[in-house]
Amino acid sequence: MKPYDAFIQQLEQLAREQPHLLSVTLSNIFTMRQIGTKTHGDLAEVAMTMFINQFLSGFSAEHVGKDLFRAKAQEEDIRVVNNTTGDTFFVSLKAYGAGPLQLSTDRDYQMFPALKDALGKQKQEQSIQGKTLESLWKTSTFEKFTARNILSLIYDERKQKCNVLVFDFERAKEEVKVIKLEGQEKRRKHSVFVFYDINNNYVCEVRYGDAKSNALQRGLWTHTIKAERYFRSITQGWIEYSKNEHLIELFSHALITNSEVHTSALISLKDNVSKLKETVKLKKLVDK
């Protein structure tokens, strides 16, 4: 089992046995959208790092998104260590609404040119399939297609529901049978390469956009609804979340008070976290 798979397996077990822990954390994360539409994504990295450290037995985590990688040689946000095996790996956290989901920014702009090159090798130049597709998976650009560790926090703000999803890159690669270049005939501003399975079902896509363009204009994308069969739900499906107005009030007061007050408040917060950790430990003892 891959180190990341072992991590996901334990996270899924915790979500099943102690669902309130993840539900509360997700509610707080998505509440941050009231401060700013992109704020929740950055704070999700901080929150999930703390969640792993406090509640996921046998694992420790460090938030490196704003430190080591924001420069940005890699896309991962969190460094995770399996304290039992010593395995170290990185996780890229995505906090998106239900629908389009970016799996990679393709910061060096390699995927789209590689696909255009592969398309040029086809006689009809309409799609990539067969031996050309097999050769594409062996190129330096796509050989690490399945190596991404993406943890997606997906929300439906209108229904106040959320889901924690993991995209199955292995299954996607195995089932993709054709890649088509699709352009403005489908009302797209730019052409994209869309990956389909044998039944012409959508799997994922690579968007146009060179290295200088906005990250949201390029890279590897999928769709949490259209490609639902390629996702694994850590929360066993959609769960309800609620906005925490007290958290917004806490932030607003914290931003205009000094560190002495913060230290005092932190004592109460840490005490509550300790009590939550005890519930996890007691649950494990009862199960034994």
HELIX and SHEET records of a PDB file:
HELIX    1   1 PRO A    3  GLU A   17  1                                  15    
HELIX    2   2 PRO A   19  THR A   31  1                                  13    
HELIX    3   3 MET A   32  GLN A   34  5                                   3    
HELIX    4   4 THR A   39  PHE A   55  1                                  17    
HELIX    5   5 MET A  111  GLY A  120  1                                  10    
HELIX    6   6 GLY A  130  TRP A  137  1                                   8    
HELIX    7   7 PHE A  145  ALA A  147  5                                   3    
HELIX    8   8 PHE A  169  GLU A  175  1                                   7    
HELIX    9   9 GLN A  184  LYS A  186  5                                   3    
HELIX   10  10 ALA A  215  GLN A  217  5                                   3    
HELIX   11  11 GLU A  228  TYR A  230  5                                   3    
HELIX   12  12 GLU A  245  ALA A  254  1                                  10    
HELIX   13  13 SER A  259  ASP A  287  1                                  29    
SHEET    1   A 6 PHE A  59  HIS A  63  0                                        
SHEET    2   A 6 ILE A  78  ASN A  82 -1                                        
SHEET    3   A 6 THR A  88  GLY A  97 -1                                        
SHEET    4   A 6 ILE A 150  ASP A 156  1                                        
SHEET    5   A 6 LYS A 161  PHE A 167 -1                                        
SHEET    6   A 6 PHE A 231  SER A 233 -1                                        
SHEET    1   B 6 PHE A  59  HIS A  63  0                                        
SHEET    2   B 6 ILE A  78  ASN A  82 -1                                        
SHEET    3   B 6 THR A  88  GLY A  97 -1                                        
SHEET    4   B 6 ILE A 150  ASP A 156  1                                        
SHEET    5   B 6 LYS A 161  PHE A 167 -1                                        
SHEET    6   B 6 ILE A 239  GLU A 240 -1                                        
SHEET    1   C 6 PRO A 100  SER A 104  0                                        
SHEET    2   C 6 GLY A 219  HIS A 223 -1                                        
SHEET    3   C 6 TYR A 202  ARG A 207 -1                                        
SHEET    4   C 6 VAL A 192  ASP A 197 -1                                        
SHEET    5   C 6 VAL A 176  GLU A 182 -1                                        
SHEET    6   C 6 SER A 127  GLN A 129 -1                                        
END                                                                             
